[in-house]
């Protein structure tokens, strides 16, 4: 009985003008609390990616990028999810 099943995942970077615009929850780095509305958009992208998918975005501590992590049932779904979340983060950072 396995406690953990490895699933396809992908990490990407979204270049943003100011990483300090992106704030995660103090107790859960996987929840983005600012910019307002971004987490809801990420949640919708995750739901659209299918069962078992997850994704989060968090600001880098050293460069003006937001790191995006995504996993899904297939490599194609993980790539599509990571690309969508990266697009959402980039758009949020441009505002």
Residue pairs with C-beta under 8 A, 6 or more apart in sequence:
7 52
7 71
7 72
7 73
7 78
8 71
8 72
8 73
8 74
8 75
8 77
8 78
9 69
9 70
9 71
9 78
10 69
10 70
10 71
10 78
10 79
10 81
10 82
11 67
11 68
11 69
11 70
11 82
12 67
12 68
12 70
12 82
12 83
12 85
12 86
13 60
13 65
13 66
13 67
13 68
13 86
14 57
14 65
14 66
14 67
14 68
14 86
14 89
14 90
14 93
15 64
15 65
15 90
16 22
16 64
16 65
16 66
16 89
16 90
16 93
16 94
17 64
17 93
17 94
18 64
18 93
19 59
19 60
19 63
19 64
19 65
19 66
20 59
21 34
21 35
21 92
21 93
22 32
22 34
22 35
22 38
22 57
22 58
22 59
22 66
22 89
22 92
22 93
23 32
23 33
23 34
23 59
24 30
24 31
24 32
24 33
24 58
24 59
25 31
25 32
25 33
29 56
29 58
30 54
30 56
30 58
31 39
31 56
32 38
32 39
32 42
32 56
32 57
32 58
33 39
35 92
35 93
35 95
37 92
38 57
38 88
38 89
38 92
41 88
41 92
42 55
42 56
42 57
42 85
42 88
45 55
45 81
45 84
45 85
45 88
46 53
46 54
46 55
46 81
47 53
49 55
49 70
49 72
49 77
49 80
49 81
50 72
50 73
50 77
51 73
52 71
52 72
52 73
53 70
53 71
53 72
53 73
53 77
53 78
53 81
54 70
54 71
55 68
55 69
55 70
55 71
55 81
55 82
55 85
56 68
56 69
57 66
57 67
57 68
57 69
57 85
57 88
57 89
58 66
58 67
59 65
59 66
59 67
60 66
60 67
66 89
66 93
68 82
68 85
68 86
68 89
69 82
70 78
70 81
70 82
70 85
71 78
71 81
72 78
72 80
72 81
